[in-house]
Amino acid sequence: MRTVAKLKKHIAERRGDNLHKLTTRLVKDYDTIVVENLIDRSSPGTARLVWIMTLL
């Protein structure tokens, strides 16, 4: 069980690090960053998909 927990922690840390690197690069490259909330409250299952699409 320890190995699975360590692997999950490692993956979470890598995701956080990659997100930090991406946001840092965006701030350096662009003067203005606009965030738009596209989540439709009537269909909560699409929230993650909309979030992923905004990263592309």
N, C-alpha and C positions, 0 to 999 in steps of 0.2 A: 504494500500500500504506500509506503514511503516514496517509492520510485514514481508512482502516478502523481502524487502530490507535488513532488519536485518538478516533474515535467509540466504540470499545469501552472505552477508558479513561474517557471522559466518562460513558458509561452506568454503568460500575462505580462511579464516584464519586457519581453521583446516587442509585444504589441504596443505597450506604453512608450517604449523607446522610439519605435518607428513613428508613432503618432506625434511625439515631441519633435522629432527630426523633420517631419513633413510640415507641421505648423510653423516651425522656425524658418524653414525654407520659404514658405508662402509669405511670411511677414517680411523677409529680406527682399523677395522678388517683387512684391506688389505694394503700392502705396496705400490702397484702400481695399479692404476685404469686407464683403457684405455677406451676412448670414441670413438665409431665408428659411422660415419654418414651413415646410411643405406637408407636415403630418396631418392627415385627415382623421379627425377624432371618431368618425363613424366606422372606420376600419382599422383597429389597433394592430392588426397583423402586418400591416404595410409599413409601420414605423421604422423597423430595422432596414427594410429595403430602401426606403427613401433616404435614410441616413447614409447608406452605402453608396447610393447613386450620387449624393452630393459630394462625396470624396473623389469621384472620378473626374 
